[in-house]
C-alpha cells in the first residue's frame, strides 16, 4: 500500500473518477483518507504520474503566436 497526496481535492476527485471508470480488477484506490490523501496500490504510482502529466498537457494554455 502506498500513500498518495493529491495536492488538491480536485485532483483527488479526478483520481477517484479514473478509478471508478476501471474494471474491478484494475481499481487502484484502496482507501480514501481525506479529501486530498488516499492509499493506492503500489504498482500504480507511475501510471498516476503519467495520467496527471497527460491531463495537465491537455489542459494547458499556450499563447497564440
Backbone bond lengths (Angstrom), bond angles and torsions (degrees), N, CA, C in turn:
res aa  C-N    CA-C-N  psi(-1)  N-CA   C-N-CA  omega(-1)  CA-C   N-CA-C  phi
1 X - - - 1.436 - - 1.528 108.07 -
2 X 1.330 116.15 139.74 1.452 121.04 -179.95 1.517 108.11 -128.97
3 X 1.329 115.94 137.48 1.451 120.51 176.74 1.519 108.55 -81.52
4 X 1.306 116.83 138.51 1.469 121.72 -179.35 1.520 108.91 -126.12
5 X 1.329 116.43 124.63 1.460 122.87 175.83 1.515 106.85 -96.25
6 X 1.311 118.02 117.47 1.461 121.77 -177.18 1.522 111.83 -82.40
7 X 1.299 119.03 -13.01 1.460 126.34 179.24 1.518 114.03 72.35
8 X 1.297 118.65 -18.25 1.462 120.71 174.62 1.522 108.96 -159.46
9 X 1.314 116.68 152.56 1.468 119.10 177.44 1.531 112.42 -60.25
10 X 1.342 116.94 -31.76 1.465 120.43 -180.00 1.529 110.56 -64.96
11 X 1.333 117.70 -46.14 1.464 120.39 178.47 1.524 110.81 -65.19
12 X 1.309 116.76 -38.34 1.466 120.08 178.52 1.536 109.72 -63.55
13 X 1.329 116.44 -39.73 1.466 120.11 177.56 1.525 110.39 -64.72
14 X 1.337 116.32 -37.84 1.459 120.72 178.14 1.541 110.07 -63.09
15 X 1.343 116.79 -43.75 1.470 120.66 176.15 1.524 110.27 -60.16
16 X 1.312 115.16 -44.68 1.456 120.22 -178.24 1.534 110.99 -62.11
17 X 1.332 116.73 -41.77 1.467 120.69 178.32 1.523 110.91 -65.39
18 X 1.331 116.69 -41.37 1.464 120.72 177.77 1.517 110.39 -61.08
19 X 1.321 115.58 -44.36 1.463 121.47 179.64 1.526 110.46 -62.15
20 X 1.333 117.19 -43.23 1.462 121.55 -177.44 1.526 112.28 -65.84
21 X 1.340 116.99 -27.83 1.461 119.91 -178.12 1.531 113.08 -81.89
22 X 1.318 116.87 -5.17 1.470 120.59 -178.12 1.526 111.08 -91.82
23 X 1.347 116.27 155.51 1.466 118.96 173.94 1.533 109.77 -62.44
24 X 1.300 116.77 155.57 1.474 121.89 -176.58 1.528 112.13 -52.96
25 X 1.318 117.44 -36.55 1.465 120.25 -177.48 1.527 113.23 -70.87
26 X 1.344 117.41 -17.12 1.462 121.12 -177.76 1.529 114.05 -106.77
27 X 1.311 117.36 -1.51 1.469 120.10 -178.44 1.527 109.68 -61.61
28 X 1.336 115.93 140.16 1.460 120.42 -173.39 1.521 114.53 -116.40
29 X 1.322 118.86 -16.81 1.466 120.19 179.15 1.525 108.43 -82.92
30 X 1.325 115.50 124.17 1.465 120.61 179.36 1.520 111.40 -92.99
31 X 1.357 116.14 -38.00 1.464 119.60 -177.67 1.524 109.78 -162.56
32 X 1.337 116.54 132.91 1.464 121.38 173.87 1.525 107.52 -87.70
33 X 1.327 116.68 123.10 1.462 121.07 -179.91 1.522 111.87 -85.64
34 X 1.314 116.05 -44.60 1.459 123.63 177.90 1.523 106.84 -161.26
35 X 1.334 119.43 -175.30 1.472 119.72 -175.41 1.531 116.01 -61.52
36 X 1.320 118.66 -14.88 1.465 119.36 -178.89 1.522 114.44 -127.50
37 X 1.330 118.25 10.14 1.470 120.89 -179.47 1.527 110.07 -139.27
38 X 1.328 115.07 142.79 1.462 120.11 178.66 1.520 109.30 -150.67
39 X 1.305 115.30 159.88 1.453 121.47 170.01 1.518 107.38 -98.67
40 X 1.341 116.11 132.03 1.461 121.24 -179.88 1.521 109.88 -126.87
41 X 1.321 115.11 164.34 1.462 120.48 174.14 1.525 107.79 -62.00
42 X 1.336 119.17 136.10 1.472 121.68 -177.71 1.525 114.14 -59.22
43 X 1.303 118.28 -32.47 1.461 120.81 -175.13 1.533 114.04 -75.63
44 X 1.330 118.96 -5.70 1.465 119.98 -176.85 1.525 114.24 -99.28
45 X 1.320 118.36 -0.33 1.471 120.54 -176.37 1.524 111.89 -56.24
46 X 1.329 117.56 -46.37 1.465 120.06 179.41 1.530 111.54 -66.39
47 X 1.323 117.21 -38.31 1.458 120.94 178.09 1.529 110.35 -62.77
48 X 1.323 117.11 -41.94 1.458 120.95 179.58 1.527 109.89 -63.35
49 X 1.332 116.58 -46.20 1.474 119.62 178.36 1.527 110.99 -59.01
50 X 1.306 116.92 -42.10 1.461 121.70 -179.93 1.532 111.06 -64.05
51 X 1.325 116.99 -45.39 1.466 121.36 179.27 1.527 111.15 -63.64
52 X 1.320 117.67 -38.89 1.467 121.03 177.64 1.522 109.53 -63.96
53 X 1.318 116.75 -43.45 1.459 121.01 179.13 1.528 110.76 -61.44
54 X 1.327 117.40 -45.31 1.465 121.46 177.42 1.524 110.61 -60.48
55 X 1.324 116.53 -44.99 1.456 121.92 -179.49 1.529 110.65 -60.72
56 X 1.315 117.04 -45.32 1.465 120.78 179.00 1.517 111.63 -65.66
57 X 1.321 117.64 -39.55 1.468 121.09 178.26 1.530 111.13 -62.54
58 X 1.317 116.65 -39.74 1.463 120.91 -179.75 1.518 112.04 -70.93
59 X 1.314 116.74 -25.04 1.460 120.89 -174.87 1.525 112.73 -112.85
60 X 1.315 117.38 25.29 1.454 119.72 178.78 1.527 109.95 -99.22
61 X 1.281 115.95 152.12 1.459 122.62 -178.64 1.520 109.75 -99.15
62 X 1.306 115.33 131.64 1.461 120.77 173.52 1.508 107.99 -118.10
63 X 1.312 116.01 127.09 1.453 121.17 179.77 1.530 109.00 -64.05
64 X 1.337 117.54 130.14 1.458 119.24 178.06 1.526 110.82 -62.22
65 X 1.338 116.38 146.48 1.455 119.27 179.85 1.513 111.26 -84.63
